[in-house]
Amino acid sequence: MKKVKVCLNGKIVPIEEARISVLDRGLAYGDGAFETLRTYRGKPFQLEAHIKRLLRALKTLRIRPAPSAAQIKVAALKTLAANKFKETYLKIMVTRGEAKQHGLEIKKAAGKPSLIVLAEEQKPYPKETFTRGWKAIVSTIIRPDTPASRIKSLCYLDNVLAKYEAEKAGADEAFLLDERGNIAEGTVSNIFVVKFHTIYTPPLDAPILAGLTRELVIKLARQSAFRVVEKAITPKELYTADECFITFSGPGVVPVTRIWNKKIGSGKCGAVTASLVKLYDAETNRP
């Protein structure tokens, strides 16, 4: 990590020299939002869409004055240029900034929001990820229906704890239920199931993130004549699905072939999921 460069409030600095105040509200309260994305052939994928979603999150959080779309884009591109990775993982964070005194009131923020862009080398996912698939569990953590459930808040503790449950169970991902007992989303992913060649996924009025990879995969599926239905999914529908897959910006489309120790379908990547993996790969390899 010593050679990694970070963009901190517009300046490129070595990661070991990047510092924010201990009074920053992002540290004190998780008061901020973030986005993650990756490059393909060195170019940031869906950067503008990620910036738009980040700005919507900042509006939800009443973080003002928010950095502009142009400022965020310049910071992301400067960070990419400063790091010499073949492919890059980027994390863009905005906090409310330094507080002048303790307390939850927004008016107690003292200065401008902090804009931080982190970079890391994006390693290729193993091929078996897309053939053998991942194992998931259903977490004991419930996804509440709150404003923070629909953005990438810096307070990600529910996801951290659910991911810990997955690790303890030898799984790759954990699925969270909503307050009605329906499947909501994964710790880092949106969830899809396939039954009789129809693709189902929770609707956007559920407490889920409006995933950009989710949106793209739905578009690609419909363009290829797959039927996609957005509806509440019960745990029973998950366990009895013919296929299950998840979407997120790192790998794109990942088959989920086991929930706990129960096989989903054949226990291997299904035909519909395999088709979507290929469609997504084709999309990311466009010139």
Helices and strands as residue ranges (DSSP letters): E 5-8, E 11-14, G 15-17, H 25-29, E 32-40, E 43-44, H 47-60, H 69-82, E 88-95, G 106-108, E 114-121, G 127-130, E 134-143, G 147-150, H 157-168, E 173-178, E 183-186, E 190-195, E 198-201, H 212-223, E 227-230, H 235-239, E 243-248, E 252-259, E 262-263, H 271-284
